[in-house]
Amino acid sequence: MKAVKCSFCGNEIARGTGKIYATKEGNVSYFCSGKCEKNSLKLKRSKERTKWTLSYHKEKGIRLGSRQKKEK
């Protein structure tokens, strides 16, 4: 079975969890949590400008956890 990824943060969604949002135009968005759903739909935030998403880290070229290694 193909794993589904969150449309906002990019994390994998476990089977049987999360939410599916479909628009009138037929676009489907998958959300892993209420936090992702609210940031995307209600607050209209961009996933590339939100620091805790995978898209932000890919765009900036930052590895997750690399910041903690540099500080030590």
N, C-alpha and C positions, 0 to 999 in steps of 0.2 A: 504494500500500500504506500502510495506517495505521501510524504510528509508535507504538511501545509505550513507556510511561514506567515507570520503576522505582516499585514500590509504596512504597518507603521514602523515598528521597531526591528523587524526582521528575524525575531526569534522563532524557533519551531514551536508549533502548537500541538500539544498532545491530543491524541484521538479522543473525542467525546468532550472536549473542553473548548472554551473560547466562544466567540460570536461571529456570525456572518451578517454582513450588511449589504443589501442589494438596492441599487438605485433604480429609478424608473427607466433609465437608458439601458439598463442591463449590466452595468458595471458591478462587480462583486468585490467586496473588501472583507478580509479576515482579520479579526482582532483577538489577541491573546488575553487581554485584560481590559478592565474599564478605564484604566489609565491611558492606554493606547487609543481606545475608542474616543474618549473625551478630547484628547489632544488633537486628534485628526478631524473629527466631525464638528464638535462644538467650538473648540478654541481655534480651529483652522491653522494649526501650526505645521510648519514644514519639517519633514523628518530629517532633512539634511542640516537643519539649523538647531535641532534639539540634541543636546550633548549626550544623552544616555542611549541613543539609538545606534544601531550598527551602521546605518547609512552615513551618519555624521563621522564616525571613525574611519570608514572607507574613504570618504571625500577628503578628510584632513590627513590621511595617511598615518593615523595613530593606532597603535596596537593596544588592545585592551590589557590592562595590567602593567604596561610598560612605564606608566607614570609612577607607580609605586616602587618599581625597581630603581628608578633614577634617584628618588628621594632618599633611599637607604644608603 
